[in-house]
Amino acid sequence: MSLSRSLCAAALFGAALLSGAGAWGQSVYHDNVVIILDASGSMKESMRATGANKMAAAKAALKEVLNQVPETTHIGLLVFSGRNMRQREPWIYPLGPRDDAALTRAIDWPQPGGGTPLGQHMKIAADRLLQERQKQLGYGTYRLLIVTDGAAQDQQLVEQYTPAIMARGITIDVIGVDMQQTHTLATKVHSYRRADNPQSLKQAVAEVFAEVGSTDSGAAQAEAFEMIAPLPYEVASGMVKALATSGNTPIGARNTPAPNQAPQRTQGRQRTPQAPQPVPAQRAPGGGAFRLPWAVIILVIIGLAIVRGGAGGRRRRR
């Protein structure tokens, strides 16, 4: 049995085991976007160019754009500050399928007031996205959209969490709403857009969502098989083990040593564990980072086992 035929057989067998109907991937695949909306006191101010209220413009932009988001995209809305939110959970719309009526009510709810604890809420949002990625077995895309008009009051947390979030494969987009100075995240995240009037704010939100799900995960999976197919069994097996590192640990958490690894020590004191490293990713044609889904890993393992068994059989027949 050739290697390619073995992998095809493994894929069919694995798909049958996982879905029973061939639709397993579709049942878990969703793109996921969490929006962090700034409801601090400065958002009640007017835009300098037009006189439009910042918060009203942000709400209008979100409602218009999100109304057109496809069902394959799950939305979460996280709000910080807001004078009417002190006794309310920061999640005014938990990450999940779009419900237009509930989402509209959630967007309309916050009223500007308070500070700008952006870093704290970046961690909340990213941890939720990581939970969803683990639940979806690596399928889908994961994005964090920040809509804000000022610098964070917890800038140290922003500096700490931003690289950790990006290292885990989460895309961060920032929209600066009528800011006098460019936001400190502008040169550190995947995209930054200025929005100095309601129209540019709406366009910025639309551009972010136009990029959601633009990568072809099916093509990337095929490329992953092509990449691993010519390799010797030992090398391919090692790659599978490396790709199986989930990278879904919460932001700020330390890696737990593997069962066969003892903590490294240096002359009488234990070395501080390093921050979790990103999972190896491929660049898909659309430009997004592709993380090999767990289902593909399982199929590759099955395929490698079949190939090894077939090779052993041929040696015995000789």
C-alpha positions as semicolon CSV with decimal commas, in nm:
position;residue;x (nm);y (nm);z (nm)
1;M;0,000;0,000;0,000
2;S;0,148;0,338;-0,102
3;L;0,192;0,613;0,151
4;S;-0,064;0,841;-0,014
5;R;-0,324;0,561;-0,031
6;S;-0,252;0,474;0,332
7;L;-0,315;0,832;0,438
8;C;-0,635;0,847;0,234
9;A;-0,754;0,525;0,397
10;A;-0,661;0,660;0,737
11;A;-0,847;0,983;0,669
12;L;-1,163;0,796;0,564
13;F;-1,140;0,565;0,863
14;G;-1,074;0,851;1,103
15;A;-1,359;1,058;0,961
16;A;-1,595;0,766;1,004
17;L;-1,487;0,723;1,364
18;L;-1,512;1,091;1,446
19;S;-1,838;1,182;1,272
20;G;-2,021;0,874;1,153
21;A;-2,172;1,098;0,886
22;G;-1,878;1,290;0,743
23;A;-1,988;1,626;0,890
24;W;-1,788;1,623;1,213
25;G;-1,557;1,907;1,108
26;Q;-1,850;2,131;1,015
27;S;-2,017;2,065;1,350
28;V;-1,723;2,209;1,545
29;Y;-1,591;2,470;1,304
30;H;-1,669;2,828;1,396
31;D;-1,479;3,150;1,362
32;N;-1,470;3,333;1,694
33;V;-1,441;3,706;1,757
34;V;-1,448;3,869;2,100
35;I;-1,501;4,246;2,095
36;I;-1,369;4,452;2,384
37;L;-1,569;4,775;2,389
38;D;-1,434;5,071;2,583
39;A;-1,715;5,226;2,791
40;S;-1,490;5,454;2,996
41;G;-1,586;5,811;3,074
42;S;-1,405;5,958;2,774
43;M;-1,632;5,767;2,536
44;K;-1,915;6,009;2,617
45;E;-1,717;6,288;2,451
46;S;-1,773;6,410;2,095
47;M;-1,556;6,338;1,794
48;R;-1,355;6,646;1,703
49;A;-1,422;6,635;1,330
50;T;-1,797;6,581;1,330
51;G;-1,925;6,639;1,682
52;A;-2,076;6,288;1,691
53;N;-2,077;6,110;2,026
54;K;-1,802;5,846;2,040
55;M;-2,010;5,584;2,219
56;A;-2,311;5,633;1,994
57;A;-2,088;5,600;1,687
58;A;-1,927;5,281;1,819
59;K;-2,264;5,126;1,899
60;A;-2,405;5,214;1,556
61;A;-2,102;5,069;1,379
62;L;-2,115;4,743;1,574
63;K;-2,488;4,695;1,523
64;E;-2,474;4,756;1,149
65;V;-2,171;4,536;1,082
66;L;-2,257;4,250;1,319
67;N;-2,601;4,222;1,164
68;Q;-2,428;4,096;0,848
69;V;-2,187;3,851;1,010
70;P;-2,235;3,492;0,883
71;E;-2,369;3,226;1,115
72;T;-2,033;3,048;1,111
73;T;-1,888;3,340;1,312
74;H;-1,951;3,339;1,686
75;I;-1,949;3,674;1,863
76;G;-1,866;3,776;2,219
77;L;-1,896;4,130;2,359
78;L;-1,691;4,227;2,661
79;V;-1,724;4,577;2,807
80;F;-1,512;4,752;3,067
81;S;-1,624;5,038;3,289
82;G;-1,963;5,195;3,216
83;R;-2,150;5,379;3,487
84;N;-2,441;5,130;3,479
85;M;-2,226;4,816;3,481
86;R;-2,070;4,801;3,827
87;Q;-2,294;4,515;3,938
88;R;-2,298;4,343;3,600
89;E;-2,071;4,081;3,449
90;P;-1,824;4,225;3,194
91;W;-1,966;3,979;2,938
92;I;-2,274;4,159;2,814
93;Y;-2,295;3,907;2,528
94;P;-2,116;3,576;2,599
95;L;-1,920;3,425;2,313
96;G;-2,158;3,220;2,102
97;P;-2,393;3,219;1,801
98;R;-2,537;3,550;1,687
99;D;-2,881;3,640;1,817
100;D;-2,964;3,976;1,660
101;A;-3,219;4,088;1,919
102;A;-3,005;3,992;2,219
103;L;-2,689;4,134;2,061
104;T;-2,858;4,466;1,986
105;R;-2,978;4,496;2,345
106;A;-2,628;4,414;2,470
107;I;-2,463;4,676;2,249
108;D;-2,712;4,941;2,362
109;W;-2,668;4,860;2,732
110;P;-2,339;5,023;2,847
111;Q;-2,326;5,394;2,931
112;P;-1,984;5,566;2,945
113;G;-1,824;5,614;3,284
114;G;-1,514;5,503;3,473
115;G;-1,157;5,413;3,383
116;T;-0,976;5,205;3,120
117;P;-0,869;4,863;3,260
118;L;-0,785;4,729;2,914
119;G;-0,515;4,479;3,012
120;Q;-0,738;4,304;3,263
121;H;-1,010;4,257;3,002
122;M;-0,767;4,144;2,732
123;K;-0,683;3,847;2,953
124;I;-1,051;3,770;3,015
125;A;-1,124;3,778;2,643
126;A;-0,818;3,576;2,539
127;D;-0,875;3,307;2,802
128;R;-1,230;3,262;2,674
129;L;-1,107;3,229;2,316
130;L;-0,852;2,969;2,425
131;Q;-1,127;2,771;2,600
132;E;-1,328;2,776;2,281
133;R;-1,030;2,666;2,072
134;Q;-0,977;2,370;2,300
135;K;-1,347;2,286;2,277
136;Q;-1,339;2,310;1,896
137;L;-1,029;2,090;1,880
138;G;-0,831;2,359;1,702
139;Y;-1,079;2,426;1,423
140;G;-1,184;2,781;1,339
141;T;-1,015;3,118;1,381
142;Y;-0,977;3,325;1,696
143;R;-0,973;3,703;1,703
144;L;-0,974;3,982;1,959
145;L;-1,109;4,321;1,845
146;I;-1,045;4,617;2,077
147;V;-1,247;4,937;2,026
148;T;-1,106;5,210;2,250
149;D;-1,039;5,583;2,263
150;G;-0,754;5,608;2,511
151;A;-0,450;5,462;2,680
152;A;-0,499;5,187;2,938
153;Q;-0,476;5,259;3,308
154;D;-0,318;4,914;3,354
155;Q;-0,055;4,960;3,084
156;Q;0,181;4,715;3,252
157;L;-0,076;4,437;3,206
158;V;-0,130;4,538;2,845
159;E;0,245;4,511;2,783
160;Q;0,258;4,175;2,959
161;Y;-0,047;4,014;2,804
162;T;-0,027;4,134;2,442
163;P;0,273;3,920;2,334
164;A;0,139;3,621;2,529
165;I;-0,197;3,645;2,353
166;M;-0,038;3,674;2,010
167;A;0,204;3,389;2,085
168;R;-0,097;3,163;2,134
169;G;-0,217;3,233;1,782
170;I;-0,494;3,483;1,860
171;T;-0,520;3,774;1,618
172;I;-0,548;4,117;1,782
173;D;-0,707;4,410;1,599
174;V;-0,732;4,756;1,754
175;I;-0,951;5,048;1,647
176;G;-0,856;5,385;1,793
177;V;-1,166;5,603;1,822
178;D;-1,080;5,970;1,759
179;M;-0,755;5,951;1,953
180;Q;-0,527;6,253;1,968
181;Q;-0,226;6,021;1,976
182;T;-0,182;5,679;1,820
183;H;-0,260;5,400;2,064
184;T;0,037;5,230;2,228
185;L;-0,074;4,897;2,076
186;A;-0,061;5,031;1,719
187;T;0,281;4,886;1,638
188;K;0,247;4,572;1,850
189;V;-0,070;4,403;1,724
190;H;-0,177;4,249;1,394
191;S;-0,372;4,553;1,277
192;Y;-0,445;4,907;1,393
193;R;-0,702;5,139;1,239
194;R;-0,777;5,501;1,316
195;A;-1,144;5,601;1,327
196;D;-1,190;5,977;1,356
197;N;-1,553;5,989;1,243
198;P;-1,856;5,756;1,243
199;Q;-1,806;5,646;0,882
200;S;-1,440;5,549;0,928
201;L;-1,533;5,368;1,250
202;K;-1,795;5,164;1,069
203;Q;-1,551;5,091;0,788
204;A;-1,282;4,980;1,035
205;V;-1,517;4,733;1,206
206;A;-1,632;4,602;0,866
207;E;-1,272;4,552;0,749
208;V;-1,188;4,345;1,055
209;F;-1,487;4,116;1,007
210;A;-1,417;4,087;0,635
211;E;-1,090;3,918;0,730
212;V;-1,254;3,668;0,963
213;G;-1,250;3,317;0,823
214;S;-1,073;3,430;0,505
215;T;-0,820;3,146;0,524
216;D;-0,893;2,809;0,366
217;S;-0,849;2,557;0,647
218;G;-0,923;2,267;0,411
219;A;-0,634;2,362;0,184
220;A;-0,411;2,405;0,487
221;Q;-0,498;2,056;0,609
222;A;-0,407;1,915;0,266
223;E;-0,079;2,103;0,280
224;A;-0,012;1,956;0,624
225;F;-0,053;1,603;0,489
226;E;0,170;1,681;0,191
227;M;0,433;1,823;0,425
228;I;0,446;1,515;0,646
229;A;0,399;1,245;0,381
230;P;0,760;1,215;0,250
231;L;0,919;1,209;0,594
232;P;1,056;0,899;0,769
233;Y;0,833;0,754;1,037
234;E;1,049;0,870;1,328
235;V;1,064;1,228;1,200
236;A;0,693;1,245;1,122
237;S;0,608;1,099;1,461
238;G;0,817;1,367;1,629
239;M;0,637;1,638;1,432
240;V;0,299;1,503;1,538
241;K;0,406;1,518;1,902
242;A;0,521;1,877;1,859
243;L;0,203;1,980;1,679
244;A;-0,003;1,825;1,958
245;T;0,112;2,101;2,196
246;S;-0,215;2,288;2,236
247;G;-0,094;2,630;2,343
248;N;-0,431;2,679;2,513
249;T;-0,299;2,754;2,861
250;P;-0,456;3,068;3,014
251;I;-0,277;3,398;2,966
252;G;-0,017;3,448;3,239
253;A;-0,015;3,078;3,338
254;R;0,308;2,884;3,347
255;N;0,365;2,564;3,156
256;T;0,327;2,243;3,354
257;P;0,630;2,013;3,298
258;A;0,556;1,699;3,100
259;P;0,540;1,376;3,308
260;N;0,887;1,269;3,193
261;Q;1,045;1,610;3,252
262;A;1,187;1,726;3,581
263;P;1,197;2,100;3,653
264;Q;1,530;2,247;3,546
265;R;1,751;2,370;3,828
266;T;2,050;2,600;3,842
267;Q;2,301;2,575;4,127
268;G;2,070;2,526;4,419
269;R;1,765;2,715;4,297
270;Q;1,484;2,629;4,060
271;R;1,476;2,814;3,729
272;T;1,160;3,012;3,663
273;P;0,960;2,836;3,390
274;Q;0,955;3,023;3,063
275;A;0,636;3,157;2,911
276;P;0,442;2,911;2,692
277;Q;0,575;2,898;2,338
278;P;0,347;2,931;2,036
279;V;0,237;2,622;1,849
280;P;0,415;2,589;1,513
281;A;0,189;2,752;1,255
282;Q;0,172;2,758;0,877
283;R;0,082;3,063;0,673
284;A;-0,234;2,987;0,481
285;P;-0,293;3,151;0,141
286;G;-0,514;3,416;0,300
287;G;-0,233;3,528;0,528
288;G;-0,370;3,392;0,857
289;A;-0,192;3,154;1,088
290;F;-0,316;2,797;1,060
291;R;-0,297;2,570;1,362
292;L;-0,322;2,201;1,284
293;P;-0,657;2,072;1,423
294;W;-0,665;1,780;1,663
295;A;-0,865;1,580;1,411
296;V;-0,585;1,607;1,156
297;I;-0,331;1,504;1,419
298;I;-0,537;1,194;1,497
299;L;-0,564;1,108;1,128
300;V;-0,191;1,155;1,075
301;I;-0,118;0,922;1,366
302;I;-0,354;0,659;1,221
303;G;-0,197;0,704;0,878
304;L;0,154;0,666;1,013
305;A;0,052;0,352;1,198
306;I;-0,095;0,204;0,879
307;V;0,215;0,295;0,681
308;R;0,441;0,140;0,942
309;G;0,231;-0,173;0,951
310;G;0,232;-0,197;0,571
311;A;0,607;-0,155;0,554
312;G;0,653;-0,422;0,818
313;G;0,432;-0,658;0,621
314;R;0,634;-0,608;0,305
315;R;0,957;-0,679;0,492
316;R;0,810;-1,003;0,632
317;R;0,693;-1,114;0,286
318;R;1,046;-1,065;0,154
